[in-house]
Amino acid sequence: MLFPATLARFGVVDREKGEEAFDLAVPMMVTGGMRTLLRTADFFMVSLALGEAAVAALELGFQYYFVPFGLALAVSSGTISVVSRFKGAEEHARADLAIKQSLWIALGISLPITAATWIYAEPLIDVLTNDPKAIELGAVYLRIVMLSVAFRFWSMIASRALAGSGDTRTPMYVRLVTLPTNVTLNAVLIFGLGPFPTLGIAGAAWGTALSNVLAALIFFGLLLSGRFSVRFRFGGRQFAPSIVTEIVRVGLPLAGTRLSRTFGRFPFLFFLGILGTPVLAAYAIGRRIMLLALMPAWGYSTASSTLVGQSIGAGEDEKATDYGWQTLRLALATQLLIAAGIILLARPIVLAFDTEYVGLTVEFVRIFGLGVAGFSISRTMRGALRGAGDMRWPLYGGLVGTYLVRLPLGAIAVPAGAAALAVGSVSIPLGVTTLSLGGFAFDLGLDLGLVAIYAAILADMYVRAAFNTARFWSGKWRQVAAESGVGRAGEASETD
């Protein structure tokens, strides 16, 4: 492997550990990169077909899709943590049982969410904007895409279960089939190619929903086949309380982290909306472009979880620590190179979107680029902590980053006199011109505009990075892993 070998030659990483992390991370990078390209393609096609209002609607609808996505990520993170530790301890049957427990949890969460969003799609979008066209289109997208939530849950669980066993290539192969299918379906249904009708934003939603179903069916077939190091077993034991407890224990803080960030994103989008639909659309496009640079962090986060978790499960805490730091070094070296390329090419990339606000969108791309290092550190260290089953500090960092940093800075971006704000069709008189959070006071309506918005984006990323790095450096995650009862570090603990 040329890249980790080159870094090892310059003393950046240990070659053996760097190659292990890189081998696990690359398939996840490919998968994540393709997923980001898909989302970027959605925005590109919707922008061409329907214009800026539809782009804003897609961004708003997609934020609600992130609510169950965040919960699915939490459950699947519990899955990879538990499966990797059971595999490290060579408890293969219990690793398989953990997959079944994750599925039951996922169904209990996803089905009510689908029902609720089908009923309340329009009011949910209305909360975020007073643009009638954006409300109409956003509700259409939300109702349809949320039909596939349960299938998306299962795909993430199966993918993380395989990753926990050390297999990140099989999920990549599945995505190499389903993600291009998604792009093709979206193009056909958005523009009405061939014999298909022109569905516009509904076509983007149906393409995503159908590809989610396809991916879930493929993963289900693979895990039923018995050809992989983990499998789904129909018969035998259905419930294992201690495994469910550990999955929830690991996943709950991450669910809090994701949901706090998702729900915190809504008022931030509202602040962007006050600054104008062009700002909201430029943010949406710029963020999608920069996610291409941020995707390697997802791969290295998964690699870190697998390597740290398996080492802990085998009772090798020092090795687990080394894997965490080595993976971080590799992650930073990878992402900074990619970020530099995207920042340099920001303008020609943005021009492809045919947006009226090229300069504004380029600015957002470059601001996100400055935050790449913080994002990389935050996600990779979070992955290492997840492998140990220690997810409380990422939650604390997320809460501080969102509610004590990002939102107060976003609040002072809005124009002066915004002490009474309209949320959709509802006017909310705040009654004050100062927002107090955590003992700090922030004036609303200072009209700092994009300067405050840019500061909010960057500060949030680096606060999260500081929390996760400090926790891993403390070494206290080892005790958390030992107390979990999963793997050799906790083999004296309660069993099922």
C-alpha positions in Angstrom: 0.0 0.0 0.0 1.9 3.0 -1.3 0.2 5.8 0.7 0.8 4.4 4.3 4.2 3.1 3.2 5.2 6.6 2.0 3.9 8.1 5.3 5.8 5.5 7.3 9.0 6.4 5.4 8.7 10.0 6.7 7.9 8.7 10.2 4.2 9.8 10.2 2.8 6.4 10.9 3.8 2.9 11.9 3.8 1.0 8.6 2.0 -2.2 9.8 -0.7 -0.4 11.8 -1.1 2.2 9.1 -1.6 -0.4 6.4 -4.2 -2.2 8.6 -6.1 1.0 9.2 -5.9 2.0 5.5 -7.1 -1.4 4.3 -10.2 -1.1 6.5 -10.8 2.5 5.8 -10.5 2.6 2.0 -13.7 0.6 1.3 -15.6 2.9 3.7 -14.1 5.9 2.0 -15.3 4.6 -1.4 -18.8 4.0 0.0 -19.0 7.3 1.8 -17.6 9.2 -1.3 -20.2 7.5 -3.5 -23.0 8.4 -1.1 -21.8 12.0 -1.0 -21.6 12.1 -4.8 -25.2 10.7 -4.8 -26.4 13.5 -2.5 -24.4 16.1 -4.5 -26.0 14.7 -7.7 -29.4 15.1 -6.2 -28.8 18.7 -5.5 -27.3 19.2 -9.0 -30.2 17.6 -10.8 -32.9 19.3 -8.7 -31.1 22.6 -9.2 -31.1 22.1 -13.0 -34.7 20.9 -13.1 -36.4 23.2 -10.6 -34.2 26.0 -9.4 -33.1 27.5 -6.0 -36.4 27.1 -4.2 -36.3 23.3 -4.8 -32.7 23.1 -3.7 -33.7 24.8 -0.4 -36.7 22.4 -0.1 -34.4 19.4 -0.7 -32.0 20.7 2.0 -34.9 21.1 4.5 -36.5 17.8 3.8 -33.1 16.0 4.0 -32.5 17.4 7.5 -35.5 15.6 8.8 -34.2 12.4 7.0 -31.1 12.9 9.2 -33.2 12.4 12.3 -33.7 8.6 11.7 -30.3 8.5 10.0 -28.8 9.7 13.2 -30.7 7.1 15.2 -29.7 4.4 12.7 -26.1 5.5 13.1 -26.4 5.2 16.9 -27.8 1.7 16.8 -25.3 0.6 14.2 -22.5 2.1 16.2 -23.6 0.0 19.1 -23.5 -2.9 16.7 -19.9 -2.4 15.5 -18.7 -1.8 19.1 -20.3 -5.0 20.4 -19.5 -7.2 17.4 -15.8 -6.1 17.2 -15.3 -6.8 20.9 -17.0 -10.2 20.7 -15.0 -11.0 17.6 -11.8 -10.0 19.4 -12.7 -12.4 22.2 -13.6 -15.1 19.6 -17.2 -15.2 20.9 -18.6 -15.6 17.4 -22.2 -16.8 18.2 -22.7 -13.8 20.5 -21.5 -11.5 17.7 -24.2 -13.0 15.5 -26.8 -12.6 18.2 -25.9 -8.9 18.5 -27.0 -8.4 14.9 -30.5 -9.7 15.7 -30.8 -7.5 18.8 -29.9 -4.5 16.7 -32.6 -5.3 14.1 -35.3 -5.5 16.8 -34.2 -2.1 18.2 -34.2 -0.6 14.7 -37.7 -1.7 13.8 -39.0 -0.4 17.1 -37.6 3.0 16.3 -38.0 3.4 12.5 -41.7 2.3 12.0 -43.2 5.0 14.2 -41.0 7.7 12.6 -42.2 6.7 9.1 -45.8 7.0 10.2 -45.4 10.3 12.0 -43.6 12.0 9.0 -46.2 10.8 6.6 -48.9 12.6 8.6 -47.0 15.7 9.6 -44.6 16.3 6.6 -46.0 19.7 5.6 -46.1 21.2 9.2 -42.5 20.0 9.8 -41.2 21.8 6.7 -43.4 24.9 7.5 -41.5 25.3 10.8 -38.3 26.1 8.9 -39.4 28.4 6.1 -42.2 30.7 5.0 -41.5 30.0 1.2 -44.7 28.3 0.0 -42.9 26.6 -2.9 -40.2 25.2 -0.6 -42.8 24.0 1.9 -44.8 22.2 -0.8 -41.7 20.5 -2.4 -40.0 19.7 0.9 -43.1 17.9 2.2 -43.4 15.8 -1.0 -39.7 14.8 -0.7 -40.0 14.0 3.0 -43.1 11.8 2.8 -41.7 9.6 0.2 -38.1 9.2 1.3 -39.2 8.4 4.9 -41.0 5.3 3.6 -37.6 3.6 3.4 -36.3 4.4 6.9 -36.6 0.8 8.2 -34.7 -0.5 5.2 -32.0 2.2 5.7 -31.7 1.1 9.4 -31.1 -2.5 8.4 -28.5 -1.7 5.8 -26.5 0.4 8.3 -26.7 -2.4 10.9 -25.5 -5.1 8.5 -22.7 -2.9 7.1 -21.4 -2.1 10.6 -21.7 -5.7 11.7 -19.5 -6.7 8.8 -17.1 -3.9 9.6 -16.9 -5.0 13.2 -15.8 -8.4 12.0 -13.0 -6.8 9.9 -14.9 -6.9 6.6 -15.4 -3.4 5.1 -15.1 -4.6 1.5 -18.5 -6.4 1.3 -20.5 -3.3 2.2 -18.5 -1.4 -0.4 -19.4 -3.9 -3.1 -23.1 -3.6 -2.1 -22.9 0.2 -2.4 -21.1 -0.1 -5.7 -24.3 -1.7 -7.0 -27.0 0.3 -5.1 -25.6 3.9 -5.2 -25.2 4.1 -9.0 -28.7 2.6 -9.2 -29.9 5.4 -7.0 -28.3 8.1 -9.2 -29.8 6.4 -12.3 -33.3 6.2 -10.8 -33.1 9.8 -9.6 -32.1 11.1 -13.1 -34.8 9.0 -14.8 -37.6 10.0 -12.4 -36.6 13.7 -11.9 -36.3 14.5 -15.6 -38.8 11.9 -16.9 -36.4 10.1 -19.2 -37.6 7.5 -21.6 -41.1 6.2 -20.8 -41.1 7.5 -17.3 -43.1 10.5 -16.1 -41.3 13.7 -15.0 -41.6 13.6 -11.2 -39.2 16.4 -10.2 -38.3 16.4 -6.5 -40.6 13.4 -5.9 -38.4 11.5 -8.4 -35.4 12.2 -6.2 -37.2 10.9 -3.2 -38.5 7.7 -5.0 -35.0 7.0 -6.4 -33.5 7.1 -2.9 -36.3 5.1 -1.3 -36.1 2.3 -3.9 -32.3 2.1 -3.7 -32.6 1.8 0.2 -34.9 -1.1 -0.2 -32.6 -2.8 -2.7 -29.6 -2.4 -0.4 -31.5 -3.8 2.5 -32.5 -6.9 0.6 -29.0 -7.5 -0.7 -27.5 -7.2 2.8 -30.2 -9.5 4.2 -29.4 -12.1 1.6 -25.6 -11.9 2.3 -26.0 -12.3 6.1 -28.4 -15.2 5.6 -25.9 -17.0 3.3 -23.5 -18.0 6.0 -20.5 -17.1 3.8 -19.3 -14.3 6.0 -17.7 -14.0 9.4 -21.0 -12.8 10.8 -24.4 -14.0 9.9 -28.1 -13.5 10.6 -29.7 -16.5 12.2 -33.5 -17.0 12.1 -33.8 -19.7 14.7 -32.4 -19.9 18.2 -32.5 -17.2 20.8 -34.4 -14.0 19.9 -33.6 -11.7 22.8 -30.4 -11.2 24.9 -31.0 -8.5 27.5 -27.4 -7.8 28.3 -26.4 -7.5 24.6 -29.3 -5.1 24.0 -28.3 -3.1 27.1 -24.7 -2.8 25.8 -25.9 -1.8 22.3 -28.2 0.8 23.8 -25.5 2.0 26.3 -23.0 2.6 23.4 -25.6 3.9 21.0 -27.6 6.2 23.3 -24.9 8.9 23.7 -24.3 8.9 20.0 -28.0 9.2 19.4 -27.9 12.2 21.6 -24.9 13.6 19.8 -26.5 13.1 16.4 -30.0 14.3 17.4 -28.6 17.3 19.2 -26.7 18.2 16.1 -29.7 17.5 13.8 -32.1 19.5 15.9 -29.5 22.2 16.4 -29.2 22.4 12.6 -32.9 23.4 12.2 -32.5 26.8 14.0 -29.2 27.3 12.2 -31.0 26.7 8.9 -33.6 29.2 10.1 -30.9 31.8 10.7 -29.6 31.1 7.1 -33.1 31.5 5.8 -33.4 34.9 7.5 -30.2 35.9 5.5 -32.0 34.8 2.4 -32.8 31.8 0.2 -29.5 32.4 -1.8 -27.5 32.0 1.4 -29.4 28.8 2.3 -29.0 27.3 -1.2 -25.3 28.3 -1.3 -24.7 26.6 2.1 -26.5 23.5 0.9 -24.5 23.1 -2.3 -21.2 24.1 -0.6 -21.7 21.7 2.2 -22.4 18.8 -0.2 -19.2 19.6 -2.1 -17.0 19.7 1.0 -18.4 16.4 2.2 -16.3 14.9 -0.5 -13.2 16.0 1.5 -14.8 15.0 4.8 -15.7 11.4 3.7 -12.3 9.8 4.5 -13.1 10.6 8.2 -16.0 8.1 8.1 -13.7 5.4 6.8 -11.0 6.1 9.4 -13.6 6.3 12.1 -14.9 2.8 11.2 -11.3 1.5 11.0 -10.5 3.0 14.4 -13.6 1.4 15.9 -12.8 -2.0 14.5 -9.1 -2.0 15.4 -9.6 -0.5 18.9 -12.6 -2.7 19.6 -10.9 -6.0 18.5 -7.8 -5.2 20.5 -9.8 -4.4 23.6 -11.8 -7.6 23.1 -8.5 -9.5 23.0 -7.4 -7.8 26.2 -4.6 -5.8 24.4 -5.3 -2.2 25.7 -1.9 -0.8 24.8 -2.3 -2.0 21.2 -5.8 -0.4 21.1 -4.3 2.9 22.2 -1.6 2.8 19.5 -4.2 1.9 16.9 -6.2 5.0 17.8 -3.3 7.4 17.5 -1.9 5.8 14.3 -5.3 5.9 12.6 -5.7 9.6 13.5 -2.3 10.5 11.9 -3.2 8.6 8.8 -6.6 10.3 8.7 -5.2 13.8 8.9 -2.6 13.1 6.2 -5.3 11.9 3.9 -8.0 14.5 4.4 -5.8 17.6 4.3 -4.5 16.6 0.9 -8.1 16.1 -0.4 -9.3 19.3 1.2 -6.5 21.3 -0.4 -7.5 20.0 -3.8 -11.2 20.8 -3.4 -10.5 24.3 -2.0 -8.2 25.1 -5.0 -10.9 23.8 -7.5 -13.8 25.2 -5.6 -14.9 27.7 -8.4 -14.9 25.3 -11.3 -16.8 22.7 -9.2 -19.4 25.2 -8.1 -19.9 26.4 -11.7 -21.1 22.9 -12.6 -24.2 23.5 -10.4 -25.4 26.3 -12.6 -26.2 28.4 -9.5 -26.7 32.2 -9.7 -24.6 32.7 -6.6 -21.2 31.3 -7.5 -19.1 33.6 -5.4 -21.2 32.9 -2.3 -21.1 29.2 -2.8 -17.3 29.2 -3.3 -16.9 31.0 0.0 -18.9 28.3 1.8 -16.8 25.6 0.2 -13.6 27.2 1.3 -14.8 27.8 4.9 -15.8 24.1 5.2 -12.3 23.3 3.9 -10.7 25.2 6.8 -12.7 22.9 9.1 -11.5 19.7 7.6 -8.8 19.1 10.2 -11.2 19.6 13.0 -13.8 17.2 11.5 -11.1 14.6 10.8 -9.8 14.6 14.4 -13.4 14.6 15.8 -14.6 11.7 13.8 -11.5 9.5 14.0 -11.2 9.9 17.8 -15.0 9.3 18.1 -14.5 6.1 16.3 -11.7 5.0 18.7 -13.9 5.8 21.7 -16.8 3.9 20.0 -14.7 0.8 19.7 -14.2 0.9 23.5 -17.9 1.6 24.1 -17.2 5.0 25.6 -19.5 7.6 23.9 -20.3 10.0 26.6 -17.6 12.6 25.8 -18.5 12.9 22.1 -22.0 13.7 23.4 -20.7 16.4 25.7 -18.6 17.9 22.9 -21.6 17.8 20.5 -23.8 19.6 23.0 -21.2 22.3 23.7 -20.4 22.7 20.0 -24.0 23.0 18.9 -25.7 24.9 21.7 -23.0 27.0 23.3 -21.0 27.8 20.1 -22.8 27.2 16.8 -26.3 28.5 17.6 -25.2 31.6 19.6 -22.9 32.6 16.8 -25.7 31.9 14.2 -28.1 34.0 16.3 -25.9 37.1 16.1 -25.6 36.7 12.3 -29.3 37.8 11.8 -30.2 41.4 11.0 -30.7 43.9 13.8 -34.3 43.9 15.1 -34.7 40.2 14.8 -36.0 39.9 18.4 -39.3 38.7 17.0 -38.8 36.0 14.4 -41.2 34.3 12.0 -41.0 30.5 12.0 -42.9 29.4 8.9 -46.4 30.9 9.2 -46.1 31.4 13.0 -44.7 34.7 14.4 -42.7 34.1 17.7 -42.1 37.3 19.6 -38.9 36.4 21.6 -39.6 39.4 23.9 -35.8 39.8 24.5 -32.8 40.9 22.5 -30.4 38.7 24.4 -30.1 34.9 24.4 -28.6 33.4 27.5 -26.9 30.0 27.3 -24.6 28.3 29.8 -24.1 31.5 31.7 -23.1 33.5 28.6 -25.3 36.2 27.1 -25.5 36.8 23.3 -27.3 39.6 21.6 -29.7 38.6 18.9 -29.7 40.6 15.7 -26.2 42.1 15.6 -26.3 41.8 11.8 -22.9 40.2 11.6 -24.1 38.1 8.6 -21.8 35.6 7.0 -18.9 36.4 9.3 -20.8 35.0 12.2 -22.1 32.1 10.2 -18.5 31.1 9.1 -17.2 31.4 12.6 -20.1 29.2 13.8 -19.3 26.4 11.3 -15.5 26.3 12.2 -15.8 26.7 15.9 -18.3 23.8 16.2 -15.9 21.4 14.4 -12.9 22.2 16.5 -14.7 22.1 19.8 -15.9 18.6 19.1 -12.3 17.6 18.1 -11.0 18.9 21.4 -13.5 17.0 23.5 -12.9 13.6 21.7 -9.1 13.9 21.6 -8.9 14.9 25.3 -11.0 11.9 26.3 -9.0 9.4 24.3 -5.7 10.9 25.6 -7.0 10.5 29.2 -7.1 6.7 28.8 -10.3 6.5 30.9 -12.1 4.7 28.0 -10.2 1.6 29.0 -12.1 1.4 32.3 -15.4 1.9 30.5 -14.6 -1.0 28.2 -13.6 -3.2 31.1 -16.9 -2.5 32.9 -19.0 -3.3 29.9 -18.8 -7.1 30.2 -18.0 -7.6 26.5 -14.7 -9.2 25.5 -11.9 -10.5 27.7 -11.5 -7.2 29.5 -14.9 -7.8 31.0 -15.1 -11.6 30.9 -15.8 -11.8 34.6 -19.0 -9.6 34.2 -22.5 -10.7 33.8 -23.3 -13.0 30.9 -26.6 -13.9 29.2 
